Amino acid sequence: MPLEVHFAVDGGAPLWTRPYSREPLPDAGAVVQVVGAKSYVVLGQEWLYASTGHLAVVVVWLRESPADVRG
């Protein structure tokens, strides 16, 4: 199974997933935009490892951008 990056709202299920690549992941504080024109602020990254010690998945935790929350 190829390594994946999951983009998820803090504490929730992934909003979208993409294959892992050498493309840099967004840093904490960055704003990312997704389908539907919603913007999310990156809270941070979590690198999860399998019991074998190999990297299993990368989760980029998000929260809604304050501009989208206001309406």
C-alpha positions as a Markdown table, in Angstrom:
| # | Residue | x | y | z |
|---|---|---|---|---|
| 1 | Met | 0.0 | 0.0 | 0.0 |
| 2 | Pro | 1.5 | 3.4 | -0.9 |
| 3 | Leu | 2.0 | 6.0 | 1.8 |
| 4 | Glu | -0.8 | 8.5 | 2.0 |
| 5 | Val | -1.3 | 12.0 | 3.4 |
| 6 | His | -4.6 | 12.6 | 5.1 |
| 7 | Phe | -6.0 | 16.1 | 5.6 |
| 8 | Ala | -8.4 | 16.1 | 8.5 |
| 9 | Val | -10.2 | 18.6 | 10.6 |
| 10 | Asp | -8.9 | 18.3 | 14.2 |
| 11 | Gly | -10.4 | 15.2 | 15.8 |
| 12 | Gly | -12.3 | 14.1 | 12.7 |
| 13 | Ala | -12.2 | 11.9 | 9.6 |
| 14 | Pro | -10.1 | 12.9 | 6.6 |
| 15 | Leu | -11.5 | 15.5 | 4.3 |
| 16 | Trp | -9.3 | 14.3 | 1.5 |
| 17 | Thr | -6.3 | 12.1 | 0.9 |
| 18 | Arg | -3.4 | 12.2 | -1.5 |
| 19 | Pro | -0.5 | 10.0 | -2.2 |
| 20 | Tyr | 2.7 | 11.0 | -0.3 |
| 21 | Ser | 5.3 | 12.7 | -2.5 |
| 22 | Arg | 8.4 | 14.8 | -2.0 |
| 23 | Glu | 6.2 | 17.8 | -2.4 |
| 24 | Pro | 6.4 | 19.8 | 0.9 |
| 25 | Leu | 3.5 | 19.5 | 3.3 |
| 26 | Pro | 2.0 | 22.7 | 4.6 |
| 27 | Asp | 3.4 | 24.0 | 7.9 |
| 28 | Ala | 1.4 | 25.0 | 10.9 |
| 29 | Gly | -0.3 | 28.3 | 10.4 |
| 30 | Ala | -0.6 | 27.9 | 6.6 |
| 31 | Val | -4.0 | 28.3 | 5.0 |
| 32 | Val | -5.1 | 25.6 | 2.5 |
| 33 | Gln | -8.2 | 25.7 | 0.3 |
| 34 | Val | -10.2 | 22.7 | -0.6 |
| 35 | Val | -13.1 | 21.8 | -2.9 |
| 36 | Gly | -16.1 | 24.0 | -2.1 |
| 37 | Ala | -13.8 | 27.1 | -1.6 |
| 38 | Lys | -13.5 | 26.4 | 2.1 |
| 39 | Ser | -10.3 | 27.5 | 3.7 |
| 40 | Tyr | -8.6 | 25.7 | 6.6 |
| 41 | Val | -5.7 | 26.6 | 8.8 |
| 42 | Val | -3.0 | 23.9 | 9.3 |
| 43 | Leu | -2.6 | 23.0 | 13.0 |
| 44 | Gly | 0.2 | 20.6 | 12.5 |
| 45 | Gln | 1.4 | 17.3 | 11.2 |
| 46 | Glu | 1.3 | 13.9 | 12.7 |
| 47 | Trp | 3.5 | 11.1 | 11.4 |
| 48 | Leu | 2.1 | 7.7 | 12.3 |
| 49 | Tyr | 4.2 | 4.5 | 12.2 |
| 50 | Ala | 3.1 | 0.9 | 11.8 |
| 51 | Ser | 4.2 | -1.7 | 14.4 |
| 52 | Thr | 7.0 | -2.6 | 12.0 |
| 53 | Gly | 8.5 | 0.8 | 12.5 |
| 54 | His | 7.7 | 1.9 | 8.9 |
| 55 | Leu | 5.9 | 5.2 | 8.3 |
| 56 | Ala | 2.3 | 4.3 | 7.7 |
| 57 | Val | 0.5 | 7.6 | 7.2 |
| 58 | Val | 0.9 | 11.3 | 7.6 |
| 59 | Val | -2.0 | 13.3 | 9.0 |
| 60 | Val | -2.2 | 17.1 | 8.4 |
| 61 | Trp | -4.6 | 18.4 | 11.1 |
| 62 | Leu | -6.8 | 21.4 | 10.1 |
| 63 | Arg | -9.4 | 23.7 | 11.5 |
| 64 | Glu | -11.7 | 25.9 | 9.6 |
| 65 | Ser | -10.4 | 29.3 | 8.7 |
| 66 | Pro | -11.9 | 32.1 | 10.8 |
| 67 | Ala | -13.1 | 33.8 | 7.6 |
| 68 | Asp | -15.1 | 30.7 | 6.7 |
| 69 | Val | -16.6 | 30.3 | 10.2 |
| 70 | Arg | -17.9 | 33.9 | 10.1 |
| 71 | Gly | -19.7 | 33.2 | 6.9 |
